[in-house]
Amino acid sequence: MQNIVEDDCLKPRLTERVDIFTAVTILRSRGYEREDLITEITRLFFVDLDEYNDILRRIS
């Protein structure tokens, strides 16, 4: 369990709209489908989910 906590502390935070949009764009270009994006982006980053959901609504 300790490794999970340590790993989470190393994850960058995505709170700025442009950063979240960039991450979504990169993941989509790597073949992630809409339903898989949330799993992957939250694995890599702490994400402002309100901004994330708003971005997905706008780019769909």
Buried (B, 14 or more C-beta within 10 A) or exposed (E): EEEEEEEEEEEEEBEEEEBBBEBBEEBBEEEBEEEEBBEBBBEEBBBBEEBBEEBBEEEE
